[in-house]
Amino acid sequence: MGVGGKFWDLLKPYARFEGLDFLRDKRVAVDLSYWIVQHETAIKKNSVPKPHLRLTFFRTINLFAKFGAFPVFVVDGTPSPLKSQARLARFYRFTIDSSTLPVAEEGILVERNQTFLKCVQECVELLELFGMPVLKAKGEAEALCAQLNSEGYVDACITADSDAFLFGAKCVVKCIRPNTKEPFECYCISDIEAGLGLKRKHLIAMSLLIGNDHDLNGVQGIGLDTALQFVQNFSEDEILNILHKIGNGDIPQYWGDIKSTEDAVSHSDESMPMVKSSHCSFCGHPGTKRAHFKFSCEYCINDNNEGCLKKPDGFKCNCSLCNKNRKEKEQKKHETWWIKVCSKIALETNFPNDEIVTMYLCENNGTFTVMGGGIIATDGPSISWGSPMTEMLVDFLVYHQPWQPSYIRQKMLPMLSTIYLREMATNPVQTLLCGQYEFDSIRRVKIRYGHQSYVVKWKKAASAISGVKYTAPVDSDLHLEEFMEVDEPNDLLDESSNPQIHVDGDCWFLLTDENMKLVHSAFPKKVDHFLQENERRELKRKRTSSLRSEESNGKLESPKSKGVQLSITEFYRSAKVQSQEKSGADLAKDSNCQVDRISKENRRVSSPNLSKSARRRLLFN
């Protein structure tokens, strides 16, 4: 929960949506409890057995392999009595009066969380088998996450509890949507400070006013907007002291926009009477209507000197006296608001609770012990990542989940390939992936949600062909394009992508999606060869396309070209031209025939065999 009153909605305008590589090669502290309960409702609908293990398994693989982060998992310690009391109050909020509940003793947990603690313990065992560091906080897990972040041991915190900022976090990743172009919804304290003017102690003061995990109610009658307006009047160093003064009944006087208590020093308590002056009812300016009837006032001077102009609807006079009166009314309004808020705070008993303030400002929220490694840091946390114990992890998941060992190994392969490439980048020794596969080549570039990655082709070593461990549907008809763009649906369980197996004769090949920079660091020669081959194929493709275009242009220019398909407009246009040419030719032919007939008749008329009178009749009749 964190801070009450829809606190995340207040911070929403200052959220950053980061891309897929935001956490690559960065350390990130993960609130394990947040992971377990985040999709509780959605998972119950799917009737998934032990969903906490399933979520932790897939999310750890995705966070480590897909996003390239180095996660540090943090679990809750013993809750404070205030937290236990708040849990009881939240559980019985709508059934009985919370004031009648028994006070929780120190170290006593709510009974309904015993099952949850068992889930957390199973997840810790799974993470230790993965080789991930797991830290245990003294109290709240988000408190230790925030301390690691503020002291620079991690770059961000993954939690949905907004009180991580109260514990000192600098960057909080609230939500992860893996199947989007910008999967990370991040909040930075620097953006909040720049946008709202709120620092750590301001946020603590707001949590005291509107409620938090340790005090659900806060101050009765004060909401988020009122608390924000209140704390913005003071600096970070003064806000908690002001709350203490008000809680003790010492209400400071309000003087305008207070930025520090120095602005609220003693002023004269004499109430200045509001001075009134007569205003014209016609134009609204200082003076009388009779005086303005014949001659216009200094505010309504016009060329015709016909008197004042009638004031419009909603008119407000801007003379010095009216402006002063308006400011005094606004000041009185704020003073009334200030007294009302301070009176509500003064009515609360034991406000502010010093125990809550001390807890939020505490800088020692854990012993920094890496569980499973037994390493205790003296001057800071010593965090390390080990190799997964694959066979033990497979046995653990086969016992707790209805999965086959081959399925578990298949899902773990992206994580194992990422570890292998990182080791090859730092120490290029000729070894095999999982003891079976060697790096063969880069098959193509895959584009997923605008992010490019290499599809790496792993060849099964000859010594390992007899013992096949990874089984998957064989895809022998794989696309050979250098670039392939895919779009996958969202999965509530965030399952990792399946590696593909390709069989070519007696050779087995495995195809996985890998980060381009990581592959280049591990196998630079292979990447250079792939890029050169791509460039050569691209030049060949351009040359072939240019030759084809030249041949097609030559065929179009040839008068005897055949087999050229015309568009429908060109077809009908050419047919129309042909019909017009044909009709013109027929018309010319008819005219020529008529000319020949006339010439023959003329020759016949001019024949000397006819008499002169006959020729005259033929000529004029």
C-alpha positions in Angstrom: 0.0 0.0 0.0 2.4 2.7 1.2 1.0 6.3 1.5 -2.8 6.4 1.4 -5.2 8.8 -0.5 -4.3 7.6 -4.0 -0.8 8.8 -3.7 0.3 7.2 -6.9 -2.2 9.2 -8.8 -0.5 12.4 -7.6 2.8 11.1 -8.9 1.5 9.7 -12.2 2.2 12.9 -14.3 5.9 12.5 -13.4 6.3 8.9 -14.4 8.9 7.8 -16.9 8.3 5.0 -19.3 11.7 3.4 -20.1 12.7 1.0 -22.8 13.8 -2.6 -22.7 17.5 -1.8 -21.9 16.8 0.5 -19.0 18.0 -2.0 -16.4 20.6 -3.7 -18.5 23.9 -4.3 -16.6 22.3 -2.5 -13.6 21.7 -3.7 -10.1 18.1 -3.6 -8.9 16.6 -4.4 -5.5 13.3 -6.4 -5.7 10.7 -6.4 -3.0 9.8 -10.1 -3.1 6.5 -9.7 -1.4 5.4 -7.3 -4.1 6.1 -10.0 -6.7 4.2 -12.7 -4.9 1.0 -10.7 -4.4 0.9 -8.5 -7.5 -1.1 -10.8 -9.8 -2.8 -12.8 -7.0 -6.4 -12.2 -8.4 -5.5 -13.0 -12.0 -3.6 -16.2 -11.1 -6.4 -17.5 -8.8 -8.7 -17.4 -11.8 -6.3 -19.6 -13.8 -6.1 -22.2 -10.9 -2.3 -22.3 -11.1 -0.8 -24.6 -8.4 1.6 -22.6 -6.2 1.6 -19.5 -8.4 4.2 -17.7 -6.2 6.8 -20.2 -7.4 5.7 -20.0 -11.0 5.8 -16.2 -11.0 9.2 -16.1 -9.3 10.7 -18.6 -11.7 9.6 -16.9 -14.9 10.2 -13.3 -13.6 13.7 -14.1 -12.4 14.6 -15.5 -15.8 13.1 -12.6 -17.7 14.7 -10.0 -15.4 18.1 -11.6 -15.6 18.1 -12.7 -19.3 15.6 -10.6 -21.1 16.2 -7.3 -19.4 19.9 -7.9 -18.5 19.5 -6.8 -14.9 21.3 -8.1 -11.7 18.5 -8.5 -9.2 18.9 -8.4 -5.4 15.9 -9.9 -3.7 14.8 -8.5 -0.3 12.3 -10.2 2.1 10.4 -8.7 5.0 11.7 -9.1 8.6 9.7 -8.8 11.8 7.0 -6.2 11.4 6.7 -3.4 14.0 3.7 -3.5 16.4 2.2 -0.5 14.6 2.3 -2.5 11.3 0.7 -5.5 12.9 -2.0 -3.3 14.5 -2.6 -1.6 11.1 -3.0 -5.1 9.5 -5.6 -6.0 12.0 -7.4 -2.8 11.5 -7.4 -3.2 7.7 -8.7 -6.8 8.0 -11.6 -5.8 10.4 -12.2 -2.4 8.9 -15.7 -3.1 7.6 -16.8 -5.5 10.3 -16.0 -4.1 13.8 -14.7 -0.9 15.3 -10.9 -0.7 15.0 -10.7 1.0 18.4 -11.9 -2.2 20.1 -9.1 -4.3 18.6 -6.3 -5.6 20.9 -2.9 -4.0 20.7 -0.4 -6.2 19.0 2.7 -7.0 21.0 6.2 -6.5 19.6 7.2 -9.3 17.2 3.6 -10.8 17.0 2.5 -11.4 13.4 -1.1 -11.6 12.2 -2.1 -15.2 11.9 -3.5 -14.9 8.5 0.0 -14.2 7.1 1.5 -17.6 8.2 0.6 -19.1 4.8 2.1 -16.1 3.1 5.4 -16.5 5.0 5.5 -20.1 3.8 5.2 -18.9 0.2 8.0 -16.4 0.8 10.3 -19.2 2.2 9.7 -21.4 -0.8 10.5 -18.5 -3.1 13.7 -17.8 -1.2 14.7 -21.5 -1.7 14.1 -21.2 -5.4 16.1 -18.0 -5.7 19.0 -19.5 -3.8 19.1 -22.4 -6.3 19.2 -19.8 -9.0 22.3 -18.3 -7.4 20.5 -14.9 -6.7 21.4 -12.9 -3.6 18.6 -12.6 -1.0 18.7 -10.1 1.8 16.5 -10.0 4.8 15.4 -6.7 6.2 14.9 -5.9 9.9 11.4 -4.6 9.2 9.9 -3.6 5.9 11.5 -5.0 2.7 11.0 -1.7 0.8 13.0 0.1 3.6 16.1 -2.0 2.9 15.5 -1.6 -0.9 15.4 2.1 -0.5 18.5 2.2 1.7 20.4 0.1 -0.9 19.3 2.6 -3.6 20.1 5.7 -1.6 23.5 4.5 -0.7 24.3 3.6 -4.3 24.5 -0.2 -4.0 21.6 -0.7 -6.5 20.4 1.6 -9.3 16.6 1.2 -8.7 13.9 -0.5 -6.6 11.1 -2.7 -7.9 8.2 -2.3 -5.6 4.6 -0.9 -5.6 4.8 0.5 -2.1 5.0 4.3 -2.4 6.5 4.6 1.0 9.8 3.5 -0.6 10.4 7.3 -1.2 9.8 7.9 2.4 12.6 5.5 3.3 14.9 7.4 0.9 14.6 5.6 -2.5 15.9 7.6 -5.5 14.3 5.6 -8.3 11.3 3.2 -8.1 10.1 0.9 -10.8 6.4 0.5 -10.0 5.2 -1.6 -12.9 6.8 -3.9 -15.5 4.9 -4.7 -18.7 7.3 -7.1 -20.5 5.4 -7.2 -23.9 5.5 -3.5 -24.7 8.1 -1.2 -26.3 8.5 0.7 -22.9 8.0 -2.0 -20.2 9.2 0.0 -17.2 7.1 2.6 -15.4 9.6 4.5 -13.3 9.4 7.3 -10.7 12.5 9.4 -9.8 12.5 11.6 -6.7 14.3 14.3 -8.7 11.3 14.6 -11.1 8.9 14.7 -8.1 10.9 17.4 -6.5 11.0 19.4 -9.7 7.3 19.0 -10.4 5.7 19.3 -7.0 8.5 20.7 -4.8 8.3 17.7 -2.5 11.4 16.2 -0.8 11.7 13.2 1.5 10.5 14.9 4.7 7.6 16.5 2.8 6.4 13.1 1.7 6.8 11.8 5.3 4.6 14.7 6.5 2.0 13.9 3.9 1.9 10.3 5.0 1.3 11.4 8.5 -1.6 13.6 7.4 -3.4 11.2 5.0 -2.4 7.8 6.4 0.2 5.1 5.7 0.9 1.4 6.4 1.4 2.1 10.1 -1.4 4.6 10.6 -4.3 3.9 8.3 -6.5 6.9 9.3 -4.1 9.8 9.4 -5.8 13.1 10.4 -9.6 13.0 10.1 -10.9 15.4 7.4 -7.6 16.0 5.6 -7.2 14.5 2.1 -4.5 14.4 -0.5 -5.0 17.8 -1.9 -5.2 19.5 1.4 -2.1 17.8 2.7 -0.2 18.7 -0.5 -1.2 22.4 -0.2 -0.2 22.3 3.5 3.3 20.9 3.2 4.2 23.0 0.1 4.1 26.1 2.4 7.2 25.0 4.3 10.8 23.9 3.6 12.0 20.4 4.1 13.9 21.3 7.3 10.8 22.9 8.9 7.8 20.8 8.0 8.2 18.2 10.7 8.9 20.8 13.4 5.7 22.7 12.3 3.7 19.5 12.7 5.1 19.0 16.2 4.1 22.6 17.1 0.6 22.2 15.8 0.3 18.9 17.5 1.2 20.6 20.8 -1.5 23.2 20.2 0.8 26.0 19.1 -0.8 27.1 15.8 1.5 29.5 13.9 -0.1 32.5 12.2 -0.7 32.3 8.5 0.8 35.1 6.4 0.3 34.5 2.6 2.4 32.0 0.8 4.7 30.8 3.6 8.0 29.3 2.5 9.6 29.3 5.9 8.7 30.2 9.4 10.8 33.4 9.1 8.0 34.6 6.8 5.5 34.1 9.6 7.2 36.3 12.2 5.3 38.7 14.3 3.1 41.1 12.5 0.7 43.6 14.0 -2.4 41.9 15.4 -4.4 45.0 14.8 -7.1 44.3 12.3 -7.0 46.9 9.6 -10.5 48.0 8.7 -11.5 47.6 5.1 -11.8 51.0 3.5 -14.7 51.5 1.2 -15.3 54.1 -1.5 -18.2 54.9 -3.7 -18.3 53.5 -7.2 -20.4 54.5 -10.1 -23.3 52.0 -10.6 -23.2 52.6 -14.4 -19.5 52.2 -15.3 -18.3 50.6 -12.1 -15.3 53.0 -11.6 -14.6 55.1 -8.5 -17.0 58.1 -8.3 -20.7 58.7 -8.4 -23.2 58.2 -11.2 -24.2 61.9 -11.1 -20.6 63.0 -11.5 -20.2 60.6 -14.4 -23.5 61.5 -16.1 -22.3 64.6 -17.9 -18.5 64.0 -18.2 -16.8 60.6 -18.5 -14.4 59.5 -15.7 -10.7 59.1 -16.1 -11.2 55.4 -16.8 -13.8 55.9 -19.5 -12.4 58.7 -21.5 -13.7 58.7 -25.1 -13.5 61.0 -28.1 -17.1 62.3 -28.0 -17.0 63.0 -24.3 -20.5 61.6 -24.0 -20.2 60.2 -20.6 -19.1 56.9 -19.2 -19.5 53.5 -20.8 -21.8 50.9 -19.3 -19.9 48.2 -17.4 -20.1 44.7 -18.9 -21.3 41.6 -17.1 -18.8 40.3 -14.5 -16.9 43.6 -14.4 -14.3 44.0 -11.7 -12.8 47.4 -11.0 -8.9 47.4 -11.1 -8.4 50.5 -9.0 -5.8 50.3 -6.3 -8.4 50.2 -3.5 -10.4 47.4 -5.1 -7.2 45.4 -5.7 -6.2 45.8 -2.1 -9.7 44.8 -0.9 -9.6 41.6 -3.0 -6.2 40.7 -1.7 -7.4 41.1 1.9 -10.4 38.9 1.2 -8.2 36.2 -0.3 -5.8 36.5 2.6 -8.7 36.1 5.0 -10.0 33.1 3.1 -6.6 31.4 3.4 -6.3 32.3 7.1 -9.7 30.6 7.6 -8.5 27.5 5.7 -5.2 27.5 7.7 -6.9 27.7 11.1 -9.4 24.9 10.1 -6.6 22.5 9.0 -4.4 23.3 12.1 -7.4 22.7 14.3 -8.0 19.3 12.8 -4.3 18.4 13.3 -4.4 19.6 16.9 -7.3 17.4 17.7 -5.3 14.3 17.0 -3.7 12.6 20.0 0.0 11.8 19.8 0.5 13.6 16.6 2.8 13.3 14.9 3.8 9.8 15.9 7.5 10.0 16.6 7.9 6.3 16.2 6.7 6.4 12.6 8.9 9.4 11.8 12.0 7.7 13.3 11.2 4.5 11.4 11.0 6.4 8.0 14.3 8.3 8.7 16.2 5.2 9.9 19.3 4.4 7.9 19.9 0.9 9.3 17.2 -1.3 7.9 19.1 -4.6 7.6 22.2 -6.5 8.5 23.2 -6.9 4.8 23.6 -10.7 5.1 23.5 -12.6 1.9 21.4 -15.6 2.8 22.9 -18.8 1.5 26.4 -17.4 1.1 27.1 -16.5 4.8 28.8 -13.3 3.8 28.5 -10.4 6.3 29.7 -7.0 5.1 31.6 -4.8 7.5 31.5 -1.5 5.6 28.7 -2.2 3.1 26.7 -5.0 1.6 28.7 -7.6 -0.3 26.4 -8.9 -3.0 27.4 -11.6 -5.5 25.6 -13.7 -8.1 26.4 -17.4 -8.4 25.7 -20.0 -11.1 22.4 -21.8 -11.0 22.4 -25.3 -9.5 20.5 -26.7 -12.5 19.8 -30.2 -11.4 18.8 -29.3 -7.9 16.6 -26.6 -9.3 14.9 -29.1 -11.6 14.3 -31.5 -8.8 12.8 -28.7 -6.6 10.4 -27.6 -9.4 9.4 -31.1 -10.3 8.4 -31.6 -6.7 6.4 -28.4 -6.4 5.1 -28.0 -10.0 3.5 -30.4 -12.5 6.4 -29.9 -14.9 8.6 -32.2 -16.8 12.4 -31.9 -16.3 12.8 -31.2 -20.1 10.3 -28.3 -19.8 12.2 -26.7 -16.9 15.6 -27.0 -18.7 14.0 -25.5 -21.8 12.7 -22.5 -19.9 16.0 -22.0 -18.1 18.0 -21.9 -21.3 17.8 -18.1 -21.9 19.2 -17.5 -18.4 22.0 -20.1 -18.9 22.9 -18.6 -22.3 23.1 -15.1 -20.9 25.5 -16.3 -18.1 27.5 -18.1 -20.7 27.9 -15.0 -22.9 28.8 -12.9 -20.0 31.5 -15.3 -19.0 32.8 -15.5 -22.6 32.9 -11.7 -22.7 35.1 -11.5 -19.6 37.1 -14.7 -20.0 37.0 -16.1 -23.5 37.7 -19.8 -22.8 36.5 -22.5 -25.2 33.6 -24.0 -23.3 30.2 -25.4 -24.2 26.8 -24.0 -23.3 25.3 -26.4 -20.8 28.2 -28.7 -21.6 26.4 -29.6 -24.9 26.2 -26.7 -27.4 28.8 -24.5 -29.0 28.3 -21.1 -30.6 27.8 -21.7 -34.4 26.6 -18.5 -36.0 24.1 -15.7 -36.0 21.1 -16.6 -38.0 19.3 -13.3 -38.3 18.2 -10.1 -36.5 14.9 -10.3 -34.7 12.8 -7.2 -34.1 10.3 -7.5 -31.2 8.4 -4.5 -30.0 10.9 -2.2 -31.8 13.8 -3.9 -30.0 16.5 -5.7 -32.1 18.2 -8.9 -31.0 20.3 -11.6 -32.5 18.9 -15.1 -33.2 22.0 -17.2 -32.2 22.5 -20.6 -33.7 24.0 -23.1 -31.2 25.4 -26.4 -32.6 25.2 -29.5 -30.5 28.7 -30.9 -29.9 29.4 -34.3 -31.4 30.3 -35.7 -28.0 26.8 -34.7 -26.7 24.6 -35.8 -29.5 23.9 -39.2 -27.9 22.5 -37.6 -24.7 19.8 -35.2 -25.8 18.4 -33.2 -22.8 16.4 -30.4 -24.4 13.4 -31.4 -26.2 11.0 -29.1 -28.1 8.9 -29.2 -31.2 11.3 -29.4 -34.1 11.0 -26.6 -36.6 12.7 -27.6 -39.8 11.2 -24.8 -41.9 12.7 -21.7 -40.3 12.7 -18.4 -42.1 16.0 -17.3 -43.6 15.4 -13.5 -43.6 18.1 -11.4 -41.9 15.3 -9.4 -40.2 12.2 -10.8 -38.7 9.6 -8.7 -36.7 7.3 -10.5 -34.3 4.5 -9.4 -31.9 3.5 -11.7 -29.0 0.5 -11.4 -26.8 0.6 -10.4 -23.1 1.0 -13.2 -20.6 -0.1 -12.7 -17.1 2.6 -15.1 -15.9 5.3 -13.5 -17.9 6.6 -16.8 -19.3 9.9 -16.8 -21.1 10.2 -17.5 -24.8 10.8 -21.0 -26.0 14.1 -21.8 -27.7 13.7 -23.5 -31.1 15.4 -26.7 -32.1 16.4 -27.3 -35.7 17.6 -30.6 -37.0 19.7 -30.7 -40.2 20.7 -34.2 -41.0 22.7 -35.5 -38.1 23.4 -32.1 -36.7 21.2 -30.5 -33.9 20.9 -26.8 -33.7 19.4 -24.6 -31.0 18.1 -21.1 -31.7 17.9 -18.5 -28.9 17.3 -14.7 -28.8 20.3 -12.8 -27.4 21.2 -9.2 -26.7 23.2 -7.7 -29.6 25.8 -6.0 -27.4 26.4 -9.0 -25.3 26.9 -11.3 -28.3 29.3 -8.8 -29.8 31.3 -8.7 -26.5 31.5 -12.5 -26.3 32.0 -13.3 -30.0 33.2 -10.2 -31.9 34.5 -12.1 -34.9 31.2 -13.9 -35.4 29.3 -10.7 -35.3 31.7 -9.0 -37.8 31.3 -12.0 -40.2 27.5 -11.8 -39.9 27.5 -8.1 -40.6 29.8 -8.5 -43.6 27.6 -11.3 -45.0 24.6 -9.1 -44.6 26.3 -6.2 -46.4 27.4 -8.5 -49.2 23.8 -9.9 -49.6 22.4 -6.4 -49.5 24.7 -5.3 -52.3 23.8 -8.3 -54.3 20.1 -7.7 -53.8 20.4 -4.1 -54.9 22.4 -5.1 -58.0 19.8 -7.8 -58.9 16.9 -5.4 -58.4 18.6 -2.7 -60.5 19.2 -5.2 -63.4 15.6 -6.3 -63.2 14.4 -2.7 -63.3 16.6 -2.0 -66.4 15.3 -5.1 -68.2 11.7 -4.2 -67.4 12.3 -0.6 -68.7 13.8 -1.9 -71.9 10.9 -4.2 -72.5 8.4 -1.3 -72.0 10.2 0.8 -74.5 10.3 -1.9 -77.2 7.4 -1.6 -79.7 7.1 -5.4 -80.0 7.0 -6.0 -76.3 4.6 -8.7 -75.2 3.6 -10.1 -71.9 3.6 -6.7 -70.1 0.7 -6.5 -67.8 -1.0 -3.1 -67.9 -3.0 -1.4 -65.2 -6.7 -1.1 -65.7 -6.5 2.6 -66.6 -3.7 2.0 -69.0 -5.6 -0.9 -70.6 -8.7 1.1 -71.2 -6.8 4.1 -72.3 -4.9 2.0 -74.9 -8.1 0.3 -76.1 -9.8 3.7 -76.5 -6.8 5.0 -78.5 -6.9 1.9 -80.7 -10.7 2.3 -81.4 -10.2 6.0 -82.2 -7.3 5.2 -84.6 -9.5 2.5 -86.2 -12.4 4.9 -86.7 -10.1 7.5 -88.1 -8.7 5.0 -90.5 -12.1 3.9 -91.7 -13.1 7.5 -92.1 -10.0 8.2 -94.2 -10.7 5.1 -96.3 -14.3 6.2 -97.0 -13.2 9.7 -98.0 -10.6 8.3 -100.3 -13.2 6.0 -101.9 -15.5 9.0 -102.4 -12.7 11.1 -104.0 -11.9 8.2 -106.4 -15.6 7.9 -107.3 -15.9 11.7 -108.0 -12.7 11.7 -110.0 -14.0 8.8 -112.1 -17.2 10.6 -112.7 -15.4 13.7 -113.6 -13.2 11.8 -116.0 -16.4 10.2 -117.4 -18.0 13.7 -117.7 -15.0 15.0 -119.4 -14.9 12.1 -121.9 -15.0 13.3 -125.5 -17.5 10.6 -126.5 -20.4 12.6 -125.1 -22.0 15.6 -126.9 -21.5 19.1 -125.6 -25.1 19.4 -124.5 -25.0 16.1 -122.6 -21.8 17.1 -120.9 -23.4 20.4 -119.9 -26.5 18.6 -118.4 -24.3 16.2 -116.5 -22.2 19.1 -115.2 -25.0 21.4 -114.0 -27.8 19.1 -113.2 
